[in-house]
Amino acid sequence: MGKELSEMLLEELWELFPIFLVEHSDKWKLYYEEMEDFLNDRLSQCPVKRISHVGSTAISGIWAKDIVDVRFMANFLILIPIVKNQKV
């Protein structure tokens, strides 16, 4: 059996979980807009306060991981029963 993750050196972790950066892509904004539309549709019964494109892909011109991060804020007490009944 190998080492536990908590026992590994950074070099060992980087080997197991490499991070690849790519040049900025205009497709990231489009991916975010699609996700924003999806969330607005799925959460239409819930007062969504804000949906934001966050992270390095939101910054034009810099290299980033090819993963678009989205953060949304909503009323949690209203959101729970709505999400429980949604079919994705």
Buried (B, 14 or more C-beta within 10 A) or exposed (E): EEEEEEEBEEEEEEEEEEEEEEEBEEEBBEBBEEBBEEBEEBBEEBEBEEBEBEBBBBEEEEEBEEEBBBEBEBEEEEBEEBEEEEEE
